[in-house]
Amino acid sequence: MERIVIINESTFVKWTKSVERLQRLLESQEQQVRNRKATEWIDTDEVCRMLGIGKRTVHAMRERGELPYSKLEHKIYFRTDDIIRMMDSLDSGSIPAANIQKISEKIKP
């Protein structure tokens, strides 16, 4: 059995305005997500070329947790955002400056 609830008009108006604000907020957040640039994924070979380091070094960095990665169908991929974050945390002399510049150019619009 369904109940009928009676509320006064001012409560109904407040409730309606709250629902409309919530709807606008959700639409705004949805638009922000759509406008966000998708991150680029690169493989180990590309990381090696960009950073000027070998595969063993990339593997070691992965194993130490310095370089986050994802595995898809037995292949390792890295997010360019994570590479930049990792580089910021490393000693500035660890990676050649020219390679850092290449990465920055590739990522920034």
Phi, psi and omega in degrees: 000132181273143178260151173252126181250131180251127176234157180283164187297319182296322177294318179298317180296316178299316180297316180298317179296321179296318179295320179295319177298317179298318179297316178297319178298314179297320178296321178296315179295322177298318179296319178298319179295319180294327182280342183294133180289132177291139180287151181266140177252136179229157181267178183300318180301318180293321177299316179301313179297316184293320184267348181070035179233167182271170180297323179296322179294317178298316179299315180298319179296322177297313182297326179281355180081013181279338185228100180296150182210167173230150180244128180226119182049052176067015178238141183267135177231150180235144175273136180299326178300319180293325179295316178298315180299318179295319181296323179297329182274346181276161172300135185300337181275356184288329184236133180304139183301323180298323179289323176298319179298318179300318180295314181299319179295323183289326186272317185282138182293000000 
